[in-house]
Amino acid sequence: MHIAIIGAGISGLATAFYLHRQHPDWRLTLYEAEDQAGGTMGTVDVEGFLFEHGGNGFLTSKPDTLDLVKDAGGEDLLMESNDAARIRYIYTDRLHRLPETPPAFLTTPLLSWRGKLRTAAEVFVAPRRDRDDETLKSFGDRRLGAEFTDVFLNAMTAGIYASTPEQISVNAAFPLVVDLERSYGGLFRGMLRKKKKQTGPGGKLMSFTGGVGTFIDHLMTRIPGDHHLGTPVTRVVKEDGGYAVHTAAGATTCDQVVLSTPAHTTARLLRELDSHLAMQIDAIEYSPVAVVGLGYRHLDHPLDGFGLLTTAASRRQVLGVLWDSSVFPDRAPPGCKAMRVMIGGQRNPELALQDKDALVDTALRGVRETMGVSTPPDVTFVKRWDRGIPNYKVGHLAVVDGVFKKLDRHPGLHLNANAYRGIALNDCVRNARELAARIGGG
Ligand SMILES: Cc1cc2nc3c(=O)[nH]c(=O)nc-3n(C[C@H](O)[C@H](O)[C@H](O)COP(=O)(O)OP(=O)(O)OC[C@H]3O[C@@H](n4cnc5c(N)ncnc54)[C@H](O)[C@@H]3O)c2cc1C
């Protein structure tokens, strides 16, 4: 069996790893457009400051990424987040600590008394009977009240999906929350019941010594076969009962193909093979996100926590600021501090598309306005993702179901990437492991 895996982000790499684990005798060929594997997962060293291109870690509340690390023999690379990571802030008109306990929620100035009472009244809100998709805004307003939605859900959606509650599908982006309503009649009821059932420890934020790029390099060493880096695939067509994968260097035939490329690329690669399928995949849009890293050799601010997220109503130009060196100390040299500013998303897409100098200016204005930091950074880093995060719009799951139904017509052709069923690393890895099991019959 010869399988081509196109796209060496975490989705493609984890699929290749689990395929090899089940069938060490199968031939795997990996194609990656960039010179470096990892996709949005990558780390850059700027004068001793380590900046992540994208995510800085994963949560252990779901087991998938941790299992992959262990399965690939990478435990020694793991790094636990500092306890400071528990402390998070929301910027509205100023910085407020995110309440972690019911008493802290009662006293937080983030909501009015009326807003707090409305949130507490969630226990009395009848569950919705139909299963139609809705926006997170509609779900949140219905169950928790508009004040809670516009502060907490707004900031959280910016932090996880670089999106807004008005635009994101609750069913696609927050399926566990929808399940609480469906299975237990409400969120608080469901959380209480689940807590009683919970036996293991809660989730912890984890990363890798030297940044997430270290694990990508390690994972690559655990995937034997031909690795074609710096080799963009141009199209995939049917040939000889299998598929032909075309690159600038020519075509290679294989029995099966896994496409782990972003949806717009996947659509382009499949246009000749199935134009209708390509059109459906192309309907999944992305929003731009920019990451600006700031490194300081001397900074007075304590950076006492994970960082901050802003609300749309605050009208700040940044989505949030991650205090990376407080969470994972090796992200800055001893005595130094590093943070990363997130800009753009669906809230302000045009801001993410500015040139590098303008992005640094926006980031500096952001840390001045939200944190009161006006010290100039000693080093900067900019990574612009023009199509950074897939938009899980209302109806996303129906689009994805349609895509996978059509895919059944092409045995041996597989899709696995963050565009379909989850964007977090844990989701990408789970989908990869499940796909490898389906292909490998394991
Ligand atoms: C700024 C940012 C912050 C994030 N933070 C977190 C976080 O803290 N925690 C978390 O769990 N998740 C986070 N995520 C989400 C998570 O990192 C991604 O969803 C995940 O890494 C996507 O992996 P993927 O393999 O599906 O896609 P990608 O990483 O996009 O990989 C796709 C690969 O396909 C390659 N490719 C494209 N075209 C071709 C072609 N023609 N031929 C061959 N190869 C091609 C690309 O170069 C790329 O390597 C973040 C994402 C971003 C953008």
The ligand as an ORCA input file, in Angstrom:
! r2SCAN-3c Opt
* xyz 0 1
  C      -2.466     32.191     15.485
  C      -2.981     30.823     15.869
  C      -2.976     30.442     17.197
  C      -3.450     29.175     17.578
  N      -3.399     28.794     18.899
  C      -3.749     27.523     19.253
  C      -3.575     27.053     20.592
  O      -3.045     27.756     21.457
  N      -3.972     25.791     20.891
  C      -4.526     24.956     19.949
  O      -4.889     23.815     20.289
  N      -4.684     25.363     18.674
  C      -4.299     26.614     18.305
  N      -4.439     27.040     16.998
  C      -5.068     26.122     16.040
  C      -4.144     25.006     15.588
  O      -2.802     25.385     15.717
  C      -4.440     24.665     14.135
  O      -5.823     24.418     13.962
  C      -3.665     23.431     13.680
  O      -2.288     23.566     13.922
  C      -3.949     23.229     12.185
  O      -3.273     22.103     11.712
  P      -3.557     21.535     10.267
  O      -2.527     20.497     10.012
  O      -4.980     21.126     10.135
  O      -3.381     22.773      9.273
  P      -2.053     23.663      8.937
  O      -1.218     23.832     10.149
  O      -2.602     24.844      8.259
  O      -1.264     22.750      7.917
  C      -1.553     22.663      6.550
  C      -0.248     22.404      5.815
  O      -0.498     22.232      4.423
  C       0.578     22.832      3.720
  N       0.195     23.093      2.333
  C      -0.577     24.093      1.848
  N      -0.692     24.001      0.511
  C       0.010     22.902      0.124
  C       0.275     22.279     -1.138
  N      -0.227     22.757     -2.282
  N       1.053     21.161     -1.156
  C       1.584     20.652      0.003
  N       1.370     21.219      1.207
  C       0.589     22.318      1.288
  C       0.844     24.089      4.524
  O       2.086     24.653      4.205
  C       0.746     23.570      5.940
  O       1.981     23.095      6.416
  C      -3.962     28.295     16.595
  C      -3.956     28.685     15.241
  C      -3.461     29.938     14.866
  C      -3.447     30.328     13.410
*
